[in-house]
């Protein structure tokens, strides 16, 4: 089965329902051909049951202890989380854990420590003498009372903080903690050094910290039966640490964990550099491809569809690319909002699901839809048309060789041939971002004298190939058509 990831959450998912929904939908996800289900961070947030999980307070509290005003996390209890993972396993689905190790939020106490202020735009530039400041860096998790771990986080465990005296001020303070004069080494040169992102930034040069995080990783995987990993915000974390951490898990469990890392950049240079430094221990989300999808959706017929894969991981290192159309960071009302326009979503999903290169990741609202309110604004995200059929085609009909017809700026196509062993497999995809179009294609003698049906419903009439497998496949304006053999229709119902 081809690997297909399903991101089973979005930023504004309703409170208290997600683990239950995972259990209810596991059978359906298996039916769709999903291989891995990416679950949100299950840890206690600084905002308690309101936190999405990326504002991490306590990695060991998965909805078990009365901390931050709640026992439950936003998604439910620890027991519900583990039951959700077990249910996924019953349906032959892997559980992908979201690993958020860059920072902590919601300290239990302040500490008075020495800091220096750095320039916000150039974090390597010191703009003050050392001085004492009360900062939120003491974490001892009184609600958990040392269960699972007795480790106490203090200022030695953090590199910096952004606690400004004014809400309108942008400021970053480097903590003088005994581990390096400034920031840890990270890939990229944004802001001079982008080690610091938010909250209390974790100090990976402290061996006590790295030992604790290795211990936690082992505990988390053993306790929750995690199968694969998604690493959050790796642009801000030393690659040295994650190499060491992943190697420790590999040695401990005698297993190579499939791992996809989020390095958020449209610049291929940095993605390549990160992959090289990590020595291919991870794959990366193809952010440049997402940007191409977003630009194509905004530019319409002015975008050159034949170049949709230009300057992407899919084009340059397809074996390292995890492709996606949208995610929780790009959805409306988010800081990185770049939501692909609705008319182009079928195009983009076909380009990740119905091609051989890359591992696709489907976003929850793309399949189920979503409705939420942010600051008084109602937002409704409709499901992507024909996404179910694309997933079923990927599961049941994706056999044979792929041939591309990327020869026109407004109309592109490709086909997968099927095989001698399964002549009903294979399909044809035609995309337009302009006027009505068509592609004259030769599918080879393997597909001679076959009747093809457009499963999107755009065309009622079939296309019939000649004895050599040639035919003209049409597509309507700003639309897609997916043609499969008439005998294969049952396989996508």
Steps between C-alpha positions, in 0.01 A plus 500: 500500500623849417581715802237768558492723809181653639531804729206433732458847650504870427579800720140571597376143546215494758608434858464157656409304188810407306613172661141374481479601134823316422352180641174549311672570168783245514314240295416758233860623484613142446244467221642813336848347485657724764823358644586752775280730708676815620359586843533840671732559797333316792689687773363743757513854365566818691137585416373171642201358314496803268853447368555333164811324629779704346518725809651211696497508878557140612605226256415229754141617555289351221171582668559333836573771757314807623732765358433833331136487604414162350573130511411454134692649212308664218452157346408289803670282759814289492289184507299620200819586312651156554170334408494705180849376409401141576191539280716626215719192537196271487430648159859468373567871535821648639487772766725799426597691814551877482830579675518857635835551674600853401357689798291501815222733615322568828778477759415418861731766645721788397875515554722805528787440260754683288397573142611711206270663249554425132382679188169355384597509131855373559506266799881478482523870585514574874346838588538510879736421781410200717233580758270316737141429399213295642405246234264202477736204483427279803296188420442228759141397416342488848183334372700201376710490819807335340311204353684361193783755539656703782680735264468870588542749218672824596681779315794268421260306274408798281683729257267798488167662578285773343335652807476869414406784730247627245248312286599716203870419533688228316785375710711192558725435797786252485530319832852476639477133588856367472446327165643720228524876467207532260273264309530138396596418141200458269462464123424832331584865561157659547519769773874429510421188701145363536562274799252707699135471394274548802442429868788363705733367230653165593879475539616188315865559593416407860566123530247467781231635267588267214507203739153593629361534147643162400338348807171671415513378138542141616219541755264659247548231235476214750200646681300604195611246237612769254607372156639805319601856580431855386763746627373852560695820428835340414619828346546620859667188644856379460520218246770356725238434767249329274766277346597389849138464613387297199807277519422435866144395414623280216744323730249473784216354294710337226281678250531775241210732579352665194556867580382814323634835616345843463761747376281792396674667209432547131875517434621164368856583599416469869288188457784330314748614764284363780459164326875483445583589861248242622657246263154404375370385838183697426274606220369854470165657428523653152426861594610635158241277331230634732606853403473408132148370561407819683646723228330295228166535676539878518643561152254286306578467131805723540678221687701257287361160595780327314735638767290406803784282636777751433731570795337243727627204698277282284701608197847494655488232773172317461612218729514754787174685427179479699248696296198691626247754378411667831552441871419646842753782455372614160126488570300826526573716809843344559833686511629322189165519319544404136189296440475370145192647330209258484479475119858371483481250787394209273796579274745510791370184666518311171859618461600346834274192514505374142871519426782260579738754653482605863290389796172695519344635819126576491364777724197420718276788377576407138310176559258576783460877468516737799313793653633729772491857624803722557455846650136510398564382144329179389727286284370204299732262316321274254626149420699466178288358216586145395769458767346167602529375142862614476585306815325188372678525166832533683413194706356272231609612154852639537696240301728538203725764349441875523522718188480880508358752253615823665517682169262797532484788752125459560432131441710209626436130533652166583399137502587186692489206264378202698676165459467174312398339829236765570375657179218680681750699707638834389339837438527829311505845666448825308524844668409846373549839663367685196252419225345167407780276380602153396799272468560255220676212672632159405452259791672214312356177362439379854207743505375448145125498431408592858216722620597770754254679732557840665440433870473873579173511305608786275436291189216252455640350181776241515833526320593190301860432403594357161684172453832669580366652824475857368214741570415862573416568867316829568483723808275794581618852580683538835420141584637147510384176345609156618436222252496133601400187312133418509570159653680669792206711617404252772843538659439865594145472634 
